Structures are given as C-alpha cells and as structure tokens.
C-alpha cells in the first residue's frame, strides 16, 4: 500500500485548491494502480489548522491536532501539496505550515506540487517558489507540476487541457514514486540524540 498525503492550502469553501488537490490525487492513484500499487490517500486541509499553525509559529510547540498531521505526513510514502497563489507565491498559511514542520520530515519524499490562482500570471509560482522550497526541505520534487487558473475550471477547452495536464502530472508522479522505492521515515530528534550519545561514548574511551 502506498500512503499518499495531500496538503490542501485553500482558504475558501468551496475551494478550487482542494478541487485540484483531489484531482491530482485521483490521477496519481490511477497511475500507481497501473504499476501494480494500491494507494491510500489522506487529505489534510490547512484552513481548520490555521490557529494551531500560528500558535506553533510563535511558541515553537504544536497542538495535538497539528502533531497528528505531522505524524501522518512523516509516515507517508509521498506528498501532494497544493496552494492558492498570491502575488506569484504560495499563501502565508501554506508556507507557515512547512515552516513549523519538524526537520527532515520530507527528506527523500516524492512530492507533486500544484497551485491555483485567479489568472495565468501566477503560474510561475510552481518553479519560482514551490519547487525551491521543497528542494530545500530535501524532498524529491516531481518534474511536472500543475497550475490551474480560474478559467481552467470554466470553458470546456480549458477544462480539457487541464485534465490532460493533471493526467501527465499523475503519470510522472507515479513513475517517480515507483523509481524511488520504499521510503524510510526520518526522525531528526532521535538521529541527533543518537549522534550525541555516540560522540559522548567516544569521548569516554
């Protein structure tokens, strides 16, 4: 079973960001099945966690509901992350979540990125903001992301083009997941503690 975690950073209800996230997850699951892998998808919406994320930002401590999301993400095999775009970048809520995420959580994790916005002018958010952030977090970012503007959910021709892009992104993501193999979750705190114990042990000899 391949555990997919979906982070949807939409700020409205209903949310085009959540809609795109669901479609990317469905495409990834479909293409994983073609590789003989069954996917289990867990969707996390950031909007209900906004207060907990803000509290964690200023206190350094995560509330139980946010800790549960961290644990789910850390135990997963791959991540789909979708944000609304503001001024050609990700939303503050989306960035704040990954700011408080424990270190090394995303190390070696395949990630599919997506974004939504009012116009096509925001489309560079994928390459100029999201891809660098996830690379910095040591994730393995899928080569094909999807940006969807308001018009992509409207006219039939635009909807068809969006469907093709989502299908391509899901296909590339599934191939990335299968090529990466089984991921071993990281625990930076335990690793640092073990390194310190090893260092102290060497000093005693």
Secondary structure as UniProt FT lines:
FT   STRAND          2..8
FT   HELIX           16..34
FT   TURN            35..36
FT   STRAND          39..45
FT   HELIX           47..49
FT   HELIX           50..59
FT   HELIX           64..75
FT   STRAND          78..86
FT   TURN            87..88
FT   STRAND          89..90
FT   HELIX           92..100
FT   TURN            103..108
FT   STRAND          110..117
FT   HELIX           120..122
FT   TURN            123..124
FT   HELIX           126..130
FT   HELIX           131..136
FT   TURN            137..138
FT   STRAND          140..141
FT   STRAND          146..149
FT   HELIX           150..153
FT   HELIX           156..180
FT   HELIX           188..204
//
